[in-house]
Amino acid sequence: METLLALRALLEVGAELHVVAPNRNFVYQPLAVAAPFDLAETHLLELAEIAREHEATLHEDSLEGVDTTARQIQLAIGGELAYDALMVAVGARRRDWLEGALHFGGAADVAAFRGLLERLVSGADQRLAFVGPAGVSWTLPLYELALLTASHLADLGVVGAELTVATPEADPLAAFGPAAGRMLRDLLADRGIALRTGARAQRIEHGRLCFDTDAMIEVDRVLALAELEGPALPGLPCDASGFIPVDAHSRVTGLGDVYAAGDGTTYPIKQGGIAAQQGMRRPKRSRHSSATRSSRPRRCTRSAGCCSRGSPRRTCARSRRAPRAPPSRWPSTRCGGRPARSPGATWLPTWPATTRSRATRRSPTCRPRATIRRRSGGCTTRRASWR
């Protein structure tokens, strides 16, 4: 959908667009964690209406394979469809991996989780563990479900329930850095939820959840996030887990006219916000087709809001390109009117203003690049941390 909107915005006429989807509704999955607690309803968007508004043809079908030589895709029930450029966003496959646990993968599992909540409220079950898989997954729903469950039980006056979060991550939401980990640790501790990091669940037996370290905890019920597997589409390259390899422009490795976005790619973080940014890369690359523009990919910003009742918590992290290695000698300069540090100080090449953070660009104490150049006799370098 993101690619369709971006393409139509850039190419108002002259482009014949086709959308292939296995159903007529787009399900907004992030709100599924709040649905069991009656805090939100899962949004459904009608694909036919979106396609009609943006003059695209909707095929209610599923992708079976890609013939890159003939530039055709094979559909499950509709034969073949030719293409000049192809965007594949089929997502990942969810797999149950822990026998005896309730696996939560989205809106389809809301009813089953409601039944688990009722047993906690009635006292039939008291010990509940939230477990993340050791394979590829997006672990934020794990913490959201645990936090919302604790708040739900507290609102109903239920006492004696024991909640535990077990994750194979070294730190909660490790992809966002230590700040996000500290925030989640505080939230879990405030609500009395035990946390086990670096814990890989192996099996459930005799009311115990066993880990790979021979440790175990007593449980009545276990809720596990579904493990993700790649789509492994015939005709497209894939890694050992079935995920489609892509470069920084979302282009499938080895194919110049096939692109992929979302959870089905080898990008390590499986999140809808990342998928949307990947989906916009292909249209922008089409518009700026010169080698200079296309060789500089947009950076993906990882942003997440934690649904936990009370004050909303949000964290973000931005992936950066590695800077070029500095030359062996840098001229002695005065950066922003300040004397240069010791000869071993770290320097970076000048980056365009658009690559600096918004807070840095607006900072009243940040010296403009032109000022630095004037005071340093034409030098176009700057410090890694702007003053």
ABEGO torsion letter per residue (X at the ends): XAAAAAAAAABABGBBBBBBBABABBBBAAAAAAAAAGABBBBBBBAAAAAAAAGBBBBBBBBABBBAAAGBBBBAAAEBBBBABBBBBAEBBBBBABBGBBBBAEAAAAAAAAAAAAAAAAGABABBBBBBBABBBBAAAAAAAAAAAAAAAAAAGBBGBBBBBBBABABBGAAAEAAAAAAAAAAAAAAGBBBBBGBBBABBBGGBBBBAAGBBBBBABBBBBBBBBBAGBBGBBBBAAGBBBBBAAGBBBGBAABBBBEAABABABBBAAAAAAAAAAAAAAAABABAAAAABBBBBBBBBBBBAEEBBBBBBBBBBBBBBBBBABBBBBBBGGBBBBBAABBBBBBBBAAABBAAAAABAABBBAAAAAAAAGGBABBBABBX
